[in-house]
Amino acid sequence: MWQVLLTLGLFFWVAIIYRGIRGRLRQEHMGNLPWLFFFAALALPAFYAVGLLARPDDNFTRTDFWRFWVVHLWVEDFLEAPP
């Protein structure tokens, strides 16, 4: 239940970010930096949501693949943020 709530919260976070930068996104080409930051923010909850499809009785390779994505997306998100 908590992982589902976290995923929904992350999508809500992306919606808040979008509301703040949508004016700038309209002015920019999709390959420019504001769009790339938005796509990066969208990738976090998207990969986390797909990672919820892994089950304990699944193949270890598939489960470990999604665990790898979830852990590394969080690590790369928070460790690169300045204090």
Biopython code that builds the backbone (N, CA, C, O; Angstrom):
import numpy as np
from Bio.PDB.StructureBuilder import StructureBuilder

atoms = [
    (1, "MET", "N", (0.823, -1.189, 0.000)),
    (1, "MET", "CA", (0.000, 0.000, 0.000)),
    (1, "MET", "C", (0.873, 1.261, 0.000)),
    (1, "MET", "O", (0.568, 2.228, -0.698)),
    (2, "TRP", "N", (1.958, 1.248, 0.782)),
    (2, "TRP", "CA", (2.801, 2.440, 0.880)),
    (2, "TRP", "C", (3.534, 2.732, -0.424)),
    (2, "TRP", "O", (3.746, 3.892, -0.778)),
    (3, "GLN", "N", (3.914, 1.689, -1.127)),
    (3, "GLN", "CA", (4.594, 1.900, -2.404)),
    (3, "GLN", "C", (3.648, 2.493, -3.442)),
    (3, "GLN", "O", (4.055, 3.325, -4.252)),
    (4, "VAL", "N", (2.403, 2.074, -3.420)),
    (4, "VAL", "CA", (1.410, 2.634, -4.338)),
    (4, "VAL", "C", (1.164, 4.103, -4.000)),
    (4, "VAL", "O", (1.081, 4.941, -4.897)),
    (5, "LEU", "N", (1.046, 4.415, -2.710)),
    (5, "LEU", "CA", (0.868, 5.816, -2.309)),
    (5, "LEU", "C", (2.085, 6.666, -2.682)),
    (5, "LEU", "O", (1.939, 7.817, -3.093)),
    (6, "LEU", "N", (3.274, 6.101, -2.538)),
    (6, "LEU", "CA", (4.484, 6.819, -2.936)),
    (6, "LEU", "C", (4.472, 7.096, -4.435)),
    (6, "LEU", "O", (4.811, 8.199, -4.864)),
    (7, "THR", "N", (4.091, 6.118, -5.222)),
    (7, "THR", "CA", (4.035, 6.298, -6.678)),
    (7, "THR", "C", (3.022, 7.372, -7.049)),
    (7, "THR", "O", (3.301, 8.219, -7.898)),
    (8, "LEU", "N", (1.871, 7.346, -6.432)),
    (8, "LEU", "CA", (0.868, 8.379, -6.703)),
    (8, "LEU", "C", (1.379, 9.755, -6.278)),
    (8, "LEU", "O", (1.157, 10.745, -6.976)),
    (9, "GLY", "N", (2.057, 9.814, -5.145)),
    (9, "GLY", "CA", (2.641, 11.068, -4.702)),
    (9, "GLY", "C", (3.689, 11.590, -5.663)),
    (9, "GLY", "O", (3.777, 12.798, -5.883)),
    (10, "LEU", "N", (4.484, 10.704, -6.239)),
    (10, "LEU", "CA", (5.488, 11.125, -7.218)),
    (10, "LEU", "C", (4.838, 11.674, -8.485)),
    (10, "LEU", "O", (5.310, 12.663, -9.044)),
    (11, "PHE", "N", (3.772, 11.048, -8.934)),
    (11, "PHE", "CA", (3.063, 11.580, -10.104)),
    (11, "PHE", "C", (2.432, 12.936, -9.773)),
    (11, "PHE", "O", (2.390, 13.827, -10.621)),
    (12, "PHE", "N", (1.949, 13.085, -8.554)),
    (12, "PHE", "CA", (1.414, 14.375, -8.120)),
    (12, "PHE", "C", (2.518, 15.434, -8.100)),
    (12, "PHE", "O", (2.289, 16.584, -8.474)),
    (13, "TRP", "N", (3.712, 15.038, -7.661)),
    (13, "TRP", "CA", (4.862, 15.931, -7.657)),
    (13, "TRP", "C", (5.202, 16.396, -9.072)),
    (13, "TRP", "O", (5.511, 17.569, -9.280)),
    (14, "VAL", "N", (5.146, 15.486, -10.044)),
    (14, "VAL", "CA", (5.410, 15.852, -11.440)),
    (14, "VAL", "C", (4.340, 16.827, -11.929)),
    (14, "VAL", "O", (4.653, 17.761, -12.668)),
    (15, "ALA", "N", (3.089, 16.626, -11.530)),
    (15, "ALA", "CA", (2.019, 17.554, -11.925)),
    (15, "ALA", "C", (2.279, 18.951, -11.355)),
    (15, "ALA", "O", (2.035, 19.951, -12.031)),
    (16, "ILE", "N", (2.767, 19.024, -10.128)),
    (16, "ILE", "CA", (3.088, 20.326, -9.527)),
    (16, "ILE", "C", (4.232, 20.990, -10.291)),
    (16, "ILE", "O", (4.189, 22.190, -10.564)),
    (17, "ILE", "N", (5.244, 20.213, -10.629)),
    (17, "ILE", "CA", (6.358, 20.761, -11.407)),
    (17, "ILE", "C", (5.865, 21.260, -12.756)),
    (17, "ILE", "O", (6.244, 22.343, -13.201)),
    (18, "TYR", "N", (5.014, 20.464, -13.410)),
    (18, "TYR", "CA", (4.500, 20.863, -14.719)),
    (18, "TYR", "C", (3.717, 22.179, -14.632)),
    (18, "TYR", "O", (3.864, 23.049, -15.491)),
    (19, "ARG", "N", (2.899, 22.318, -13.609)),
    (19, "ARG", "CA", (2.138, 23.567, -13.454)),
    (19, "ARG", "C", (3.055, 24.769, -13.307)),
    (19, "ARG", "O", (2.722, 25.865, -13.756)),
    (20, "GLY", "N", (4.201, 24.570, -12.686)),
    (20, "GLY", "CA", (5.138, 25.666, -12.489)),
    (20, "GLY", "C", (5.933, 26.040, -13.726)),
    (20, "GLY", "O", (6.316, 27.199, -13.886)),
    (21, "ILE", "N", (6.188, 25.072, -14.611)),
    (21, "ILE", "CA", (7.047, 25.360, -15.758)),
    (21, "ILE", "C", (6.338, 25.259, -17.104)),
    (21, "ILE", "O", (6.992, 25.342, -18.144)),
    (22, "ARG", "N", (5.037, 25.086, -17.111)),
    (22, "ARG", "CA", (4.346, 24.890, -18.393)),
    (22, "ARG", "C", (4.463, 26.093, -19.318)),
    (22, "ARG", "O", (4.512, 25.920, -20.536)),
    (23, "GLY", "N", (4.509, 27.298, -18.779)),
    (23, "GLY", "CA", (4.693, 28.477, -19.624)),
    (23, "GLY", "C", (6.029, 28.438, -20.348)),
    (23, "GLY", "O", (6.123, 28.771, -21.530)),
    (24, "ARG", "N", (7.056, 28.029, -19.624)),
    (24, "ARG", "CA", (8.384, 27.929, -20.228)),
    (24, "ARG", "C", (8.449, 26.787, -21.240)),
    (24, "ARG", "O", (9.118, 26.901, -22.267)),
    (25, "LEU", "N", (7.756, 25.691, -20.949)),
    (25, "LEU", "CA", (7.773, 24.553, -21.867)),
    (25, "LEU", "C", (7.121, 24.904, -23.204)),
    (25, "LEU", "O", (7.532, 24.390, -24.244)),
    (26, "ARG", "N", (6.119, 25.766, -23.187)),
    (26, "ARG", "CA", (5.465, 26.178, -24.436)),
    (26, "ARG", "C", (6.420, 26.944, -25.341)),
    (26, "ARG", "O", (6.289, 26.897, -26.564)),
    (27, "GLN", "N", (7.374, 27.645, -24.749)),
    (27, "GLN", "CA", (8.308, 28.467, -25.515)),
    (27, "GLN", "C", (9.500, 27.672, -26.039)),
    (27, "GLN", "O", (10.175, 28.111, -26.971)),
    (28, "GLU", "N", (9.759, 26.529, -25.460)),
    (28, "GLU", "CA", (10.974, 25.773, -25.761)),
    (28, "GLU", "C", (10.701, 24.603, -26.703)),
    (28, "GLU", "O", (9.597, 24.061, -26.746)),
    (29, "HIS", "N", (11.735, 24.230, -27.454)),
    (29, "HIS", "CA", (11.701, 23.012, -28.268)),
    (29, "HIS", "C", (11.833, 21.816, -27.324)),
    (29, "HIS", "O", (12.440, 21.939, -26.260)),
    (30, "MET", "N", (11.272, 20.661, -27.698)),
    (30, "MET", "CA", (11.282, 19.504, -26.799)),
    (30, "MET", "C", (12.677, 18.954, -26.530)),
    (30, "MET", "O", (12.844, 18.153, -25.610)),
    (31, "GLY", "N", (13.672, 19.351, -27.291)),
    (31, "GLY", "CA", (15.028, 18.892, -27.044)),
    (31, "GLY", "C", (15.818, 19.811, -26.135)),
    (31, "GLY", "O", (16.961, 19.504, -25.795)),
    (32, "ASN", "N", (15.242, 20.921, -25.738)),
    (32, "ASN", "CA", (15.951, 21.871, -24.883)),
    (32, "ASN", "C", (15.882, 21.459, -23.415)),
    (32, "ASN", "O", (15.104, 20.585, -23.032)),
    (33, "LEU", "N", (16.709, 22.104, -22.613)),
    (33, "LEU", "CA", (16.915, 21.705, -21.229)),
    (33, "LEU", "C", (15.657, 21.688, -20.352)),
    (33, "LEU", "O", (15.510, 20.751, -19.568)),
    (34, "PRO", "N", (14.742, 22.662, -20.432)),
    (34, "PRO", "CA", (13.545, 22.561, -19.575)),
    (34, "PRO", "C", (12.730, 21.290, -19.836)),
    (34, "PRO", "O", (12.217, 20.679, -18.898)),
    (35, "TRP", "N", (12.612, 20.898, -21.087)),
    (35, "TRP", "CA", (11.891, 19.669, -21.408)),
    (35, "TRP", "C", (12.645, 18.449, -20.887)),
    (35, "TRP", "O", (12.035, 17.507, -20.380)),
    (36, "LEU", "N", (13.958, 18.467, -21.012)),
    (36, "LEU", "CA", (14.738, 17.322, -20.536)),
    (36, "LEU", "C", (14.630, 17.165, -19.022)),
    (36, "LEU", "O", (14.556, 16.044, -18.518)),
    (37, "PHE", "N", (14.623, 18.285, -18.292)),
    (37, "PHE", "CA", (14.413, 18.207, -16.847)),
    (37, "PHE", "C", (13.022, 17.660, -16.525)),
    (37, "PHE", "O", (12.864, 16.865, -15.598)),
    (38, "PHE", "N", (12.032, 18.080, -17.279)),
    (38, "PHE", "CA", (10.678, 17.585, -17.045)),
    (38, "PHE", "C", (10.593, 16.081, -17.335)),
    (38, "PHE", "O", (9.975, 15.336, -16.574)),
    (39, "PHE", "N", (11.210, 15.636, -18.431)),
    (39, "PHE", "CA", (11.191, 14.200, -18.748)),
    (39, "PHE", "C", (11.943, 13.405, -17.684)),
    (39, "PHE", "O", (11.539, 12.292, -17.346)),
    (40, "ALA", "N", (13.023, 13.959, -17.159)),
    (40, "ALA", "CA", (13.756, 13.273, -16.091)),
    (40, "ALA", "C", (12.893, 13.153, -14.833)),
    (40, "ALA", "O", (12.899, 12.118, -14.166)),
    (41, "ALA", "N", (12.152, 14.218, -14.515)),
    (41, "ALA", "CA", (11.257, 14.170, -13.356)),
    (41, "ALA", "C", (10.142, 13.154, -13.582)),
    (41, "ALA", "O", (9.718, 12.485, -12.640)),
    (42, "LEU", "N", (9.669, 13.032, -14.803)),
    (42, "LEU", "CA", (8.612, 12.071, -15.130)),
    (42, "LEU", "C", (9.131, 10.637, -15.104)),
    (42, "LEU", "O", (8.371, 9.709, -14.827)),
    (43, "ALA", "N", (10.413, 10.449, -15.389)),
    (43, "ALA", "CA", (10.985, 9.097, -15.403)),
    (43, "ALA", "C", (11.001, 8.473, -14.010)),
    (43, "ALA", "O", (10.854, 7.257, -13.881)),
    (44, "LEU", "N", (11.178, 9.281, -12.967)),
    (44, "LEU", "CA", (11.232, 8.721, -11.611)),
    (44, "LEU", "C", (9.959, 7.959, -11.239)),
    (44, "LEU", "O", (10.039, 6.771, -10.926)),
    (45, "PRO", "N", (8.790, 8.600, -11.261)),
    (45, "PRO", "CA", (7.601, 7.821, -10.890)),
    (45, "PRO", "C", (7.232, 6.766, -11.932)),
    (45, "PRO", "O", (6.634, 5.746, -11.589)),
    (46, "ALA", "N", (7.579, 6.995, -13.191)),
    (46, "ALA", "CA", (7.239, 6.009, -14.216)),
    (46, "ALA", "C", (8.004, 4.706, -13.992)),
    (46, "ALA", "O", (7.402, 3.633, -14.004)),
    (47, "PHE", "N", (9.317, 4.781, -13.789)),
    (47, "PHE", "CA", (10.096, 3.572, -13.537)),
    (47, "PHE", "C", (9.710, 2.938, -12.207)),
    (47, "PHE", "O", (9.674, 1.713, -12.095)),
    (48, "TYR", "N", (9.425, 3.748, -11.209)),
    (48, "TYR", "CA", (9.018, 3.196, -9.923)),
    (48, "TYR", "C", (7.687, 2.450, -10.059)),
    (48, "TYR", "O", (7.501, 1.383, -9.473)),
    (49, "ALA", "N", (6.764, 3.025, -10.839)),
    (49, "ALA", "CA", (5.461, 2.370, -11.027)),
    (49, "ALA", "C", (5.610, 1.038, -11.752)),
    (49, "ALA", "O", (4.965, 0.059, -11.378)),
    (50, "VAL", "N", (6.442, 0.988, -12.771)),
    (50, "VAL", "CA", (6.648, -0.267, -13.488)),
    (50, "VAL", "C", (7.363, -1.276, -12.589)),
    (50, "VAL", "O", (7.136, -2.480, -12.704)),
    (51, "GLY", "N", (8.220, -0.791, -11.702)),
    (51, "GLY", "CA", (8.887, -1.678, -10.766)),
    (51, "GLY", "C", (7.931, -2.364, -9.805)),
    (51, "GLY", "O", (8.266, -3.404, -9.238)),
    (52, "LEU", "N", (6.757, -1.801, -9.615)),
    (52, "LEU", "CA", (5.752, -2.427, -8.749)),
    (52, "LEU", "C", (5.169, -3.695, -9.370)),
    (52, "LEU", "O", (4.513, -4.474, -8.678)),
    (53, "LEU", "N", (5.396, -3.909, -10.656)),
    (53, "LEU", "CA", (4.889, -5.114, -11.308)),
    (53, "LEU", "C", (5.662, -6.364, -10.906)),
    (53, "LEU", "O", (5.156, -7.477, -11.056)),
    (54, "ALA", "N", (6.876, -6.199, -10.399)),
    (54, "ALA", "CA", (7.678, -7.342, -9.982)),
    (54, "ALA", "C", (7.081, -7.960, -8.719)),
    (54, "ALA", "O", (6.703, -7.249, -7.788)),
    (55, "ARG", "N", (7.002, -9.254, -8.699)),
    (55, "ARG", "CA", (6.436, -9.999, -7.567)),
    (55, "ARG", "C", (7.487, -10.940, -6.986)),
    (55, "ARG", "O", (8.423, -11.321, -7.689)),
    (56, "PRO", "N", (7.352, -11.320, -5.720)),
    (56, "PRO", "CA", (8.347, -12.215, -5.113)),
    (56, "PRO", "C", (8.482, -13.562, -5.825)),
    (56, "PRO", "O", (9.552, -14.169, -5.782)),
    (57, "ASP", "N", (7.430, -14.039, -6.472)),
    (57, "ASP", "CA", (7.505, -15.332, -7.143)),
    (57, "ASP", "C", (7.940, -15.218, -8.601)),
    (57, "ASP", "O", (7.955, -16.219, -9.318)),
    (58, "ASP", "N", (8.296, -14.010, -9.052)),
    (58, "ASP", "CA", (8.784, -13.820, -10.416)),
    (58, "ASP", "C", (10.214, -14.328, -10.560)),
    (58, "ASP", "O", (10.880, -14.678, -9.586)),
    (59, "ASN", "N", (10.654, -14.354, -11.804)),
    (59, "ASN", "CA", (12.028, -14.705, -12.112)),
    (59, "ASN", "C", (12.962, -13.697, -11.433)),
    (59, "ASN", "O", (12.687, -12.497, -11.436)),
    (60, "PHE", "N", (14.062, -14.182, -10.853)),
    (60, "PHE", "CA", (14.979, -13.300, -10.137)),
    (60, "PHE", "C", (15.561, -12.219, -11.039)),
    (60, "PHE", "O", (15.736, -11.081, -10.604)),
    (61, "THR", "N", (15.859, -12.555, -12.278)),
    (61, "THR", "CA", (16.461, -11.584, -13.188)),
    (61, "THR", "C", (15.525, -10.410, -13.427)),
    (61, "THR", "O", (15.960, -9.259, -13.407)),
    (62, "ARG", "N", (14.261, -10.681, -13.649)),
    (62, "ARG", "CA", (13.286, -9.614, -13.874)),
    (62, "ARG", "C", (13.095, -8.772, -12.615)),
    (62, "ARG", "O", (13.059, -7.543, -12.690)),
    (63, "THR", "N", (12.975, -9.412, -11.481)),
    (63, "THR", "CA", (12.796, -8.688, -10.226)),
    (63, "THR", "C", (14.019, -7.828, -9.903)),
    (63, "THR", "O", (13.873, -6.681, -9.480)),
    (64, "ASP", "N", (15.211, -8.367, -10.095)),
    (64, "ASP", "CA", (16.424, -7.620, -9.803)),
    (64, "ASP", "C", (16.617, -6.464, -10.780)),
    (64, "ASP", "O", (17.154, -5.423, -10.402)),
    (65, "PHE", "N", (16.189, -6.631, -12.025)),
    (65, "PHE", "CA", (16.272, -5.544, -13.001)),
    (65, "PHE", "C", (15.465, -4.336, -12.528)),
    (65, "PHE", "O", (15.960, -3.209, -12.567)),
    (66, "TRP", "N", (14.230, -4.559, -12.085)),
    (66, "TRP", "CA", (13.400, -3.428, -11.628)),
    (66, "TRP", "C", (13.875, -2.880, -10.297)),
    (66, "TRP", "O", (13.762, -1.680, -10.050)),
    (67, "ARG", "N", (14.405, -3.736, -9.435)),
    (67, "ARG", "CA", (14.989, -3.248, -8.185)),
    (67, "ARG", "C", (16.171, -2.337, -8.491)),
    (67, "ARG", "O", (16.336, -1.296, -7.854)),
    (68, "PHE", "N", (16.992, -2.725, -9.461)),
    (68, "PHE", "CA", (18.129, -1.912, -9.871)),
    (68, "PHE", "C", (17.669, -0.528, -10.312)),
    (68, "PHE", "O", (18.257, 0.472, -9.899)),
    (69, "TRP", "N", (16.630, -0.448, -11.141)),
    (69, "TRP", "CA", (16.153, 0.851, -11.623)),
    (69, "TRP", "C", (15.615, 1.715, -10.497)),
    (69, "TRP", "O", (15.912, 2.908, -10.432)),
    (70, "VAL", "N", (14.839, 1.132, -9.623)),
    (70, "VAL", "CA", (14.251, 1.905, -8.527)),
    (70, "VAL", "C", (15.355, 2.457, -7.624)),
    (70, "VAL", "O", (15.347, 3.642, -7.292)),
    (71, "VAL", "N", (16.294, 1.613, -7.230)),
    (71, "VAL", "CA", (17.362, 2.059, -6.332)),
    (71, "VAL", "C", (18.223, 3.116, -7.000)),
    (71, "VAL", "O", (18.532, 4.134, -6.381)),
    (72, "HIS", "N", (18.612, 2.901, -8.233)),
    (72, "HIS", "CA", (19.519, 3.848, -8.875)),
    (72, "HIS", "C", (18.839, 5.164, -9.240)),
    (72, "HIS", "O", (19.488, 6.210, -9.230)),
    (73, "LEU", "N", (17.565, 5.136, -9.556)),
    (73, "LEU", "CA", (16.890, 6.403, -9.811)),
    (73, "LEU", "C", (16.820, 7.239, -8.538)),
    (73, "LEU", "O", (17.007, 8.454, -8.585)),
    (74, "TRP", "N", (16.555, 6.603, -7.410)),
    (74, "TRP", "CA", (16.525, 7.353, -6.158)),
    (74, "TRP", "C", (17.902, 7.861, -5.787)),
    (74, "TRP", "O", (18.044, 9.014, -5.379)),
    (75, "VAL", "N", (18.926, 7.019, -5.920)),
    (75, "VAL", "CA", (20.281, 7.429, -5.572)),
    (75, "VAL", "C", (20.731, 8.587, -6.443)),
    (75, "VAL", "O", (21.286, 9.562, -5.938)),
    (76, "GLU", "N", (20.498, 8.494, -7.744)),
    (76, "GLU", "CA", (20.930, 9.546, -8.645)),
    (76, "GLU", "C", (20.121, 10.818, -8.436)),
    (76, "GLU", "O", (20.623, 11.914, -8.684)),
    (77, "ASP", "N", (18.909, 10.694, -7.997)),
    (77, "ASP", "CA", (18.087, 11.882, -7.762)),
    (77, "ASP", "C", (18.556, 12.630, -6.523)),
    (77, "ASP", "O", (18.715, 13.850, -6.565)),
    (78, "PHE", "N", (18.779, 11.928, -5.432)),
    (78, "PHE", "CA", (19.056, 12.599, -4.169)),
    (78, "PHE", "C", (20.533, 12.889, -3.920)),
    (78, "PHE", "O", (20.855, 13.891, -3.282)),
    (79, "LEU", "N", (21.424, 12.056, -4.398)),
    (79, "LEU", "CA", (22.836, 12.309, -4.127)),
    (79, "LEU", "C", (23.406, 13.430, -4.987)),
    (79, "LEU", "O", (24.422, 14.021, -4.621)),
    (80, "GLU", "N", (22.785, 13.735, -6.108)),
    (80, "GLU", "CA", (23.265, 14.817, -6.949)),
    (80, "GLU", "C", (22.674, 16.166, -6.543)),
    (80, "GLU", "O", (23.125, 17.205, -7.025)),
    (81, "ALA", "N", (21.688, 16.163, -5.677)),
    (81, "ALA", "CA", (21.087, 17.424, -5.230)),
    (81, "ALA", "C", (22.030, 18.098, -4.238)),
    (81, "ALA", "O", (22.550, 17.445, -3.334)),
    (82, "PRO", "N", (22.251, 19.398, -4.404)),
    (82, "PRO", "CA", (23.135, 20.101, -3.457)),
    (82, "PRO", "C", (22.473, 20.192, -2.074)),
    (82, "PRO", "O", (21.248, 20.256, -1.969)),
    (83, "PRO", "N", (23.291, 20.196, -1.018)),
    (83, "PRO", "CA", (22.730, 20.261, 0.345)),
    (83, "PRO", "C", (22.100, 21.593, 0.661)),
    (83, "PRO", "O", (21.590, 21.789, 1.764)),
]
sb = StructureBuilder()
sb.init_structure("model")
sb.init_model(0)
sb.init_chain("A")
sb.init_seg("    ")
for serial, (resi, resn, name, xyz) in enumerate(atoms, 1):
    if name == "N":
        sb.init_residue(resn, " ", resi, " ")
    sb.init_atom(name, np.array(xyz, "f"), 0.0, 1.0, " ", f" {name:<3s}", serial, name[0])
structure = sb.get_structure()
